[in-house]
């Protein structure tokens, strides 16, 4: 291959690579567009009343495009739930890494995260509860939710263990504290979903910090 032929080949290769990159980016944008439309439909109509046609109409696309990217409604719903779980896990991990330096600082930051406006978004909360309502009969949903919950529980429990050791607290189970925090947070999410106008984030945060103070008075005043 002479120099000219090599340059032509290299240019063609670069053009093909750029084209594939654009195609991949376009495909990902389209999939995200459909997932966003699915969340809007579920939040508005509920899980059972959301159809492929509804999603296509919400996204301004044809049903054929939905089937092209997800093959079926089940796949679309699975990917929508996974998107929600991955998004939460990513923000949770970033909050864990950026907060600190102590375990108590990190635990408080994670508690605040669950009441952050971007987290306790009414549409997202509605979709979470819609999927949770189907977990019992849908193994795929259960698996995705279990992965998210397991990660959350392990992190919170480890932080609580560190705090218990630091404060030499007696008769306190790190696992029990984690369960209590998770249960109360889920209850607050439901309260916000049902009564958004009367829900007060400051009061909710005060209730959670009061709980932390009762468990760990040396760390939370």
Secondary structure, DSSP 8 states (H G I E B T S, - for coil): --HHHHHHHHHHHHHHHHHHHHHHHHHHHHHHHHHHHHHHHHHHH-STT--HHHHHHHHT--HHHHHHHHSSHHHHHHHHHHHHHHHHHHHHHHHHHHS-SSHHHHHHHHHHHTTSTTTS-HHHHHHHHHHHTTGGG-HHHHHHHHHHHHHHHHHHHHHHHHHHHHHT--S--HHHHHHHHHHHHHHHHHHHHH-TTT--HHHHHHHHHHHHHHH-TTT--
